[in-house]
Amino acid sequence: MFLSVFDIFKIGIGPSSSHTMGPMVAAARFLEFLEKGDWPRPAGAEPARIAVSLHGSLAFTGKGHATDRAVILGLAGETPVGIDPDRIEEILKKVEAECEVSPPGHRAYRFDPGADLVFDRETPLPGHANGMRFSAFAEDGQLLVREVYYSVGGGFVLTEDELAKTAKDDSPVTEHSAVPYPFASAEEMLRMGAQSGLSIAEMKRANEAARGHGEAVLNEGLDRIFTEMQACIERGLTADGELPGGLRVKRRAAELHDKLKAETGANALQPHRVMDWLSLYAMAVNEENAAGRKIVTAPTNGAAGVVPAVMRYYLDHCIGASPEGVRAFLLAAAAIGGIIKHNASISGAEVGCQGEVGSASAMAASGLAAALGATNAQIENAAEIALEHHLGMTCDPIGGLVQVPCIERNALGAVKAVTAASLAMRGTGEHFVPLDKCIETMRQTGQDMHEKYKETSKGGLAVNVIEC
């Protein structure tokens, strides 16, 4: 499958790409299926009521991740990229008051969120930890059609049939076969780069062009991603108060920002102070994400602060930073993210937080190295170093919220990314553990990891902190 840079970096809303954006997309797909899908329509019977059940991780942490709200918004016709966060409460209250959804282009469907949206913790669906079942009923209560969707991380959604087809597909192709550089692994990526004399970013740019994203369109899209990321940082640097959800977690980015700007004397000259700025950028983004505001999936929402923070670090603190460097950063990061997603997972519900913050750190490390002019081997090495030192990281959000430890984990993921890029560029690119082996290790580790450590909030910090 071809994974565009715009598949890896998607504009949406918080707090979760798999638990918020994915269910919203699934709801939209079900509406489209009702209207245009190939399903048997009994004579005179039209869909009159919709019901939804959430399973697996979506059932256990869906409340904290706003999955129920996302489903309602999706059935009301909203999309992650198009929704106005300031209208969310208005839309939800309308649906709850009227017990129906009226998506554009459809008749009104009865939908009582209190009765027709069920968190089913007893019945996991077989395809993936993030399963959803959408059903439509006729006026007389007859079941007309039922579809199962899986939110597989990063806002990607597959039907039951699509997931089964993906599992049977033995083709090791990450980039589409029609593109000039169809690398499915880091080894292939390095070999194709050596044969062509192109950088990773240049190969990715050529692949995008082959799939219809010409230079002007691609640059415009990359610049929009960058602009949205930086706007998110700026919003996070000025917002204060408590984050929603009941943990009473205070936003810290604005206060930390004020302190850093006001520092003088010896404190302002400490060399490690730049790491405080780096952490600040990541925390600003993930506080916005936790508040359900506009975000760029990178490659997930729970890990959305790492790439923007390292990019801001590049612009503010690296000599010679340029718009061309930003574009190379995003293209190289997307190439690495695509390889990880294809060969392992970016879903916390599937492999733990190593697949979210670990993948984001690897992407940011490779992006920074690319922007600074590293060789392809050094870029691959940077990604491997960053990912290796997140192996085994669990996903155990307290209260099912993308707040603790998620926000600080993004800050540390950004710090590791910068360190990894620096270490890689001090060497020749030769290293002991290939990135592909590290990715496979992450996949195996996630497979062995107990489900209570994979975004269910049934283990780790999620139970120990509450018990204390």
C-alpha positions as CSV (number, residue, x, y, z in Angstrom):
1,M,0.0,0.0,0.0
2,F,1.2,3.5,-0.7
3,L,1.3,5.7,2.4
4,S,1.5,9.3,1.6
5,V,3.1,11.9,3.8
6,F,-0.5,13.2,4.1
7,D,-1.6,9.8,5.5
8,I,1.1,9.9,8.2
9,F,0.4,13.5,9.1
10,K,-3.3,14.2,9.2
11,I,-5.0,17.3,10.6
12,G,-7.7,16.4,13.1
13,I,-8.7,16.8,16.7
14,G,-7.6,15.4,20.1
15,P,-7.3,13.5,22.2
16,S,-6.7,10.3,20.3
17,S,-6.2,9.4,16.7
18,S,-7.3,5.8,17.3
19,H,-10.0,6.5,19.9
20,T,-11.3,9.8,18.6
21,M,-10.4,10.4,15.0
22,G,-10.8,6.8,14.0
23,P,-14.3,6.3,15.4
24,M,-15.4,9.6,13.8
25,V,-14.1,8.3,10.4
26,A,-15.8,5.0,11.0
27,A,-19.1,6.7,11.6
28,A,-18.7,8.7,8.4
29,R,-17.9,5.5,6.5
30,F,-21.0,3.8,7.9
31,L,-23.2,6.6,6.8
32,E,-21.7,6.4,3.3
33,F,-22.2,2.6,3.3
34,L,-25.9,3.1,4.2
35,E,-26.3,5.4,1.3
36,K,-24.2,3.8,-1.4
37,G,-23.1,0.4,-0.2
38,D,-24.0,-3.0,-1.6
39,W,-26.3,-4.4,1.0
40,P,-29.7,-6.2,0.6
41,R,-32.5,-3.7,1.0
42,P,-35.9,-5.2,1.9
43,A,-38.8,-3.7,-0.1
44,G,-40.1,-0.7,1.6
45,A,-37.6,-0.8,4.5
46,E,-35.4,2.2,5.1
47,P,-32.8,2.8,7.9
48,A,-34.6,4.6,10.7
49,R,-32.3,4.0,13.7
50,I,-28.6,3.6,14.2
51,A,-26.9,1.8,17.1
52,V,-23.1,1.4,17.9
53,S,-21.2,-0.8,20.2
54,L,-17.5,-0.2,21.1
55,H,-15.2,-3.1,22.0
56,G,-11.8,-3.9,23.4
57,S,-9.6,-0.9,24.2
58,L,-12.3,1.4,22.8
59,A,-14.7,0.1,25.5
60,F,-12.2,0.3,28.3
61,T,-10.8,3.8,27.7
62,G,-13.3,5.2,25.3
63,K,-14.8,7.6,27.8
64,G,-11.5,9.1,28.7
65,H,-10.5,9.3,25.0
66,A,-13.9,10.9,24.0
67,T,-14.8,7.9,21.7
68,D,-18.5,8.3,22.5
69,R,-18.4,12.0,21.6
70,A,-16.5,11.2,18.4
71,V,-19.0,8.6,17.2
72,I,-21.9,11.1,17.8
73,L,-20.0,13.8,15.9
74,G,-19.3,11.5,13.1
75,L,-22.9,10.3,12.8
76,A,-23.9,14.0,12.8
77,G,-21.8,14.5,9.7
78,E,-18.6,16.0,11.2
79,T,-15.1,15.0,10.1
80,P,-11.8,15.3,12.0
81,V,-10.3,17.8,9.6
82,G,-13.4,19.9,9.1
83,I,-14.9,20.1,12.6
84,D,-14.8,23.4,14.5
85,P,-13.8,22.5,18.0
86,D,-15.8,25.4,19.4
87,R,-19.0,23.9,18.0
88,I,-18.5,20.4,19.5
89,E,-20.6,21.0,22.7
90,E,-23.4,22.6,20.7
91,I,-23.6,19.6,18.3
92,L,-23.5,17.0,21.2
93,K,-26.2,18.8,23.2
94,K,-28.5,18.9,20.1
95,V,-28.1,15.2,19.5
96,E,-28.7,14.3,23.1
97,A,-31.8,16.5,23.3
98,E,-33.4,15.3,20.1
99,C,-32.2,11.7,20.2
100,E,-31.5,11.8,16.5
101,V,-28.7,12.6,14.1
102,S,-29.2,14.5,10.8
103,P,-26.1,14.2,8.7
104,P,-26.0,16.2,5.5
105,G,-27.5,14.3,2.5
106,H,-29.3,11.8,4.7
107,R,-32.7,11.5,6.4
108,A,-32.7,11.9,10.2
109,Y,-31.9,8.7,12.0
110,R,-33.0,8.0,15.6
111,F,-30.0,7.7,17.8
112,D,-30.2,7.9,21.6
113,P,-26.6,8.1,22.9
114,G,-27.7,6.8,26.2
115,A,-29.3,3.6,24.7
116,D,-27.8,3.2,21.3
117,L,-24.1,3.7,22.1
118,V,-22.8,0.8,24.2
119,F,-19.4,0.3,25.8
120,D,-19.1,-3.5,25.5
121,R,-16.2,-4.6,27.7
122,E,-17.3,-8.3,27.6
123,T,-17.0,-9.0,23.9
124,P,-13.7,-8.2,22.2
125,L,-13.9,-8.3,18.4
126,P,-11.3,-10.7,16.8
127,G,-9.6,-8.4,14.3
128,H,-8.0,-5.7,16.5
129,A,-8.1,-4.2,20.0
130,N,-10.0,-1.2,18.7
131,G,-13.3,-2.6,17.3
132,M,-16.6,-1.0,16.6
133,R,-19.9,-2.5,15.4
134,F,-22.4,-0.2,13.6
135,S,-26.0,-1.3,13.0
136,A,-29.0,0.2,11.2
137,F,-32.6,-0.8,11.9
138,A,-35.9,-0.3,10.1
139,E,-38.8,1.5,11.6
140,D,-40.2,-1.8,12.9
141,G,-36.9,-2.7,14.6
142,Q,-35.7,-5.1,11.9
143,L,-31.9,-5.2,11.5
144,L,-31.1,-4.1,8.0
145,V,-27.3,-3.9,7.9
146,R,-24.3,-4.3,10.3
147,E,-20.7,-3.4,9.7
148,V,-17.6,-3.8,11.8
149,Y,-14.8,-1.3,11.7
150,Y,-11.3,-1.3,13.3
151,S,-9.4,1.8,14.3
152,V,-5.9,0.5,13.7
153,G,-3.9,3.6,14.9
154,G,-3.1,7.0,13.5
155,G,-6.6,7.7,12.4
156,F,-6.6,4.7,9.9
157,V,-9.8,2.7,9.8
158,L,-10.4,-0.6,8.1
159,T,-13.6,-2.7,7.7
160,E,-13.6,-6.3,8.8
161,D,-13.2,-7.4,5.2
162,E,-10.4,-4.9,4.6
163,L,-8.5,-6.0,7.7
164,A,-8.8,-9.6,6.6
165,K,-7.5,-8.8,3.1
166,T,-4.6,-6.8,4.6
167,A,-3.6,-9.8,6.8
168,K,-3.6,-12.1,3.8
169,D,-1.6,-9.8,1.6
170,D,2.0,-11.1,1.5
171,S,3.2,-8.3,-0.7
172,P,6.1,-6.6,1.3
173,V,5.4,-3.2,-0.3
174,T,5.0,0.0,1.7
175,E,5.2,2.4,-1.2
176,H,2.9,1.5,-4.1
177,S,4.4,-0.6,-6.9
178,A,3.6,2.2,-9.3
179,V,6.0,4.5,-7.6
180,P,9.7,4.7,-8.6
181,Y,11.1,3.8,-5.1
182,P,8.7,1.2,-3.6
183,F,10.7,0.5,-0.5
184,A,9.0,-1.7,2.2
185,S,11.9,-1.7,4.6
186,A,14.8,0.4,5.7
187,E,17.2,-2.0,4.0
188,E,15.4,-1.5,0.7
189,M,15.2,2.2,1.3
190,L,19.0,2.5,1.8
191,R,19.7,0.2,-1.2
192,M,17.4,2.3,-3.5
193,G,19.0,5.5,-2.2
194,A,22.5,4.2,-2.9
195,Q,21.5,3.0,-6.4
196,S,19.7,6.3,-7.3
197,G,22.0,8.7,-5.5
198,L,19.0,10.3,-4.0
199,S,18.3,11.2,-0.4
200,I,15.4,9.6,1.5
201,A,13.4,12.8,1.3
202,E,14.1,13.0,-2.5
203,M,12.9,9.4,-3.0
204,K,9.8,10.1,-1.0
205,R,9.1,13.3,-3.0
206,A,9.4,11.3,-6.2
207,N,7.0,8.7,-4.9
208,E,4.5,11.4,-4.0
209,A,4.8,12.9,-7.5
210,A,4.1,9.5,-9.0
211,R,0.9,9.4,-7.0
212,G,-0.4,12.7,-8.2
213,H,1.2,15.1,-5.7
214,G,3.2,17.4,-8.0
215,E,5.9,19.7,-6.6
216,A,3.6,22.7,-6.0
217,V,0.8,20.7,-4.4
218,L,3.3,18.7,-2.3
219,N,5.1,21.8,-1.1
220,E,1.8,23.5,-0.3
221,G,0.6,20.5,1.7
222,L,3.9,20.2,3.6
223,D,3.8,23.8,4.4
224,R,0.2,23.5,5.7
225,I,1.2,20.6,8.0
226,F,4.1,22.7,9.3
227,T,1.8,25.7,9.8
228,E,-0.8,23.7,11.7
229,M,1.9,22.1,13.9
230,Q,3.4,25.5,14.8
231,A,-0.1,27.0,15.4
232,C,-0.8,24.2,17.8
233,I,2.4,24.9,19.7
234,E,1.5,28.6,19.9
235,R,-2.0,27.9,21.2
236,G,-0.5,25.6,23.8
237,L,2.0,28.2,25.0
238,T,-0.8,30.6,26.0
239,A,-3.6,28.4,27.2
240,D,-3.9,27.7,31.0
241,G,-6.4,26.1,33.4
242,E,-7.2,22.5,34.0
243,L,-7.5,19.8,31.3
244,P,-10.9,18.1,31.0
245,G,-11.6,14.6,32.3
246,G,-11.7,14.7,36.1
247,L,-8.0,14.2,37.0
248,R,-7.7,18.0,37.5
249,V,-4.3,18.1,35.6
250,K,-3.1,21.6,35.2
251,R,-1.7,22.9,32.0
252,R,2.0,23.7,32.5
253,A,3.2,24.9,29.2
254,A,2.1,28.5,29.5
255,E,3.7,28.9,33.0
256,L,6.9,27.2,31.9
257,H,7.0,29.4,28.8
258,D,6.8,32.6,30.9
259,K,9.5,31.4,33.2
260,L,11.9,30.5,30.4
261,K,11.4,33.9,28.8
262,A,11.9,35.7,32.1
263,E,15.1,33.9,33.1
264,T,18.3,36.0,33.3
265,G,21.8,35.6,34.6
266,A,23.4,32.1,35.1
267,N,20.1,30.2,34.6
268,A,19.6,31.7,31.2
269,L,23.1,30.6,30.1
270,Q,22.8,27.0,31.2
271,P,23.4,24.8,28.1
272,H,20.8,22.3,29.1
273,R,18.2,25.1,29.0
274,V,17.6,24.3,25.4
275,M,16.2,21.0,26.4
276,D,13.6,22.8,28.5
277,W,12.5,24.7,25.4
278,L,12.3,21.4,23.5
279,S,10.2,19.8,26.3
280,L,8.0,22.9,26.4
281,Y,7.1,22.6,22.7
282,A,6.1,19.0,23.0
283,M,4.0,19.6,26.2
284,A,2.2,22.6,24.6
285,V,1.0,20.3,21.7
286,N,-0.1,17.5,23.9
287,E,-1.9,19.7,26.3
288,E,-3.9,21.0,23.3
289,N,-4.4,17.4,22.3
290,A,-5.7,16.4,25.7
291,A,-8.1,19.4,25.6
292,G,-9.6,18.0,22.3
293,R,-8.4,20.8,20.2
294,K,-6.9,20.9,16.6
295,I,-3.9,18.6,16.2
296,V,-1.8,17.0,13.6
297,T,-1.5,13.2,13.9
298,A,2.3,12.5,13.9
299,P,1.9,9.5,13.6
300,T,-0.8,9.4,16.3
301,N,-2.4,12.0,18.6
302,G,-1.0,10.5,21.8
303,A,2.4,11.1,20.3
304,A,1.6,14.3,18.4
305,G,4.0,16.6,20.3
306,V,7.3,14.9,19.4
307,V,7.7,15.8,15.7
308,P,6.4,19.4,16.0
309,A,8.7,20.0,19.0
310,V,11.8,18.7,17.3
311,M,10.9,20.7,14.2
312,R,10.6,23.8,16.3
313,Y,13.9,23.0,17.9
314,Y,15.4,22.8,14.4
315,L,14.0,26.2,13.4
316,D,14.8,28.0,16.7
317,H,18.1,26.5,17.7
318,C,19.9,25.0,14.7
319,I,22.2,27.1,12.5
320,G,21.1,27.1,8.8
321,A,17.5,26.1,9.4
322,S,15.3,26.7,6.3
323,P,11.9,26.0,4.8
324,E,13.5,23.5,2.5
325,G,14.9,21.7,5.6
326,V,11.4,21.6,7.1
327,R,10.1,19.9,4.0
328,A,12.9,17.4,4.0
329,F,12.2,16.8,7.7
330,L,8.6,15.9,7.1
331,L,9.3,13.7,4.0
332,A,12.0,11.7,5.7
333,A,9.9,11.3,8.9
334,A,7.0,10.1,6.8
335,A,9.1,7.5,5.1
336,I,10.3,6.1,8.4
337,G,6.7,6.2,9.9
338,G,5.4,4.3,6.9
339,I,8.0,1.6,7.3
340,I,7.2,1.2,11.0
341,K,3.4,1.1,10.4
342,H,3.8,-1.4,7.6
343,N,6.1,-3.8,9.5
344,A,4.9,-3.4,13.0
345,S,2.3,-0.9,14.4
346,I,1.8,2.7,15.5
347,S,-1.2,1.7,17.7
348,G,-0.9,1.9,21.5
349,A,-3.8,-0.6,21.8
350,E,-1.8,-3.1,19.7
351,V,1.8,-2.7,20.8
352,G,1.8,-0.2,23.7
353,C,3.3,3.3,23.8
354,Q,6.5,2.1,22.1
355,G,4.4,2.1,18.9
356,E,3.3,5.7,19.5
357,V,5.9,7.8,21.2
358,G,8.6,5.4,20.1
359,S,7.6,5.7,16.5
360,A,7.2,9.4,16.8
361,S,10.7,9.8,18.3
362,A,12.2,7.7,15.5
363,M,10.4,9.8,12.9
364,A,11.6,13.0,14.5
365,A,15.1,11.8,14.8
366,S,15.2,10.9,11.1
367,G,13.6,14.1,10.2
368,L,16.0,16.3,12.1
369,A,19.0,14.4,10.7
370,A,17.6,14.8,7.2
371,A,17.1,18.6,7.7
372,L,20.6,18.9,9.0
373,G,22.0,17.2,5.9
374,A,22.8,13.7,7.2
375,T,23.5,10.8,4.9
376,N,20.8,8.2,4.3
377,A,22.7,5.8,6.5
378,Q,22.9,8.4,9.3
379,I,19.2,9.1,9.0
380,E,18.3,5.3,9.3
381,N,20.7,5.1,12.3
382,A,19.0,8.1,14.0
383,A,15.6,6.4,13.7
384,E,17.0,3.2,15.1
385,I,18.6,4.7,18.1
386,A,15.4,6.6,19.0
387,L,13.1,3.6,18.5
388,E,15.5,1.2,20.3
389,H,15.3,3.2,23.5
390,H,11.6,3.1,23.6
391,L,11.2,-0.6,23.2
392,G,8.9,-2.2,25.8
393,M,7.2,1.1,26.7
394,T,3.6,0.3,27.9
395,C,0.5,2.4,27.3
396,D,-1.1,2.8,30.7
397,P,-3.0,6.2,30.7
398,I,-4.3,7.1,34.1
399,G,-8.1,7.4,34.1
400,G,-8.1,6.5,30.4
401,L,-7.1,10.0,29.6
402,V,-4.3,11.1,27.2
403,Q,-2.7,13.2,30.0
404,V,-0.6,11.3,32.5
405,P,2.0,10.0,31.6
406,C,1.3,10.9,27.9
407,I,2.2,14.6,27.9
408,E,5.6,14.2,29.6
409,R,6.3,11.1,27.5
410,N,6.2,13.4,24.4
411,A,8.7,15.7,26.0
412,L,11.1,12.9,26.7
413,G,10.5,11.4,23.2
414,A,11.5,14.7,21.7
415,V,14.7,14.9,23.8
416,K,15.6,11.3,22.8
417,A,15.0,12.2,19.1
418,V,17.4,15.1,19.2
419,T,20.0,13.0,21.1
420,A,19.6,10.1,18.6
421,A,20.1,12.4,15.6
422,S,23.2,14.0,17.1
423,L,24.7,10.6,18.0
424,A,24.0,9.3,14.5
425,M,25.6,12.3,12.8
426,R,28.7,11.9,14.9
427,G,29.2,8.6,13.2
428,T,29.4,7.2,9.7
429,G,26.0,5.6,9.7
430,E,27.4,2.1,10.4
431,H,25.8,0.6,13.5
432,F,25.1,-2.8,15.1
433,V,21.3,-3.0,15.1
434,P,19.6,-2.3,11.8
435,L,16.3,-0.3,12.0
436,D,14.4,-3.2,10.4
437,K,15.5,-5.5,13.3
438,C,14.5,-2.9,15.8
439,I,11.0,-2.6,14.2
440,E,10.6,-6.3,14.2
441,T,11.6,-6.4,17.9
442,M,8.9,-3.8,18.7
443,R,6.3,-5.9,16.9
444,Q,7.3,-9.0,18.8
445,T,7.4,-7.2,22.1
446,G,3.9,-5.7,21.5
447,Q,2.6,-9.2,20.6
448,D,3.9,-10.5,23.9
449,M,2.8,-7.6,26.0
450,H,-0.2,-8.2,28.2
451,E,-3.4,-6.4,27.1
452,K,-3.6,-4.6,30.5
453,Y,-0.6,-2.6,29.4
454,K,-2.0,-1.7,25.9
455,E,-4.3,1.3,26.3
456,T,-6.9,-0.5,28.5
457,S,-6.0,1.4,31.7
458,K,-6.1,-2.0,33.5
459,G,-2.4,-2.1,34.5
460,G,0.7,0.0,35.3
461,L,0.3,3.6,36.3
462,A,-3.4,3.5,35.5
463,V,-4.1,1.3,38.5
464,N,-1.1,1.9,40.9
465,V,-1.5,5.7,41.1
466,I,-5.3,5.5,41.6
467,E,-4.8,2.8,44.3
468,C,-2.4,5.1,46.1
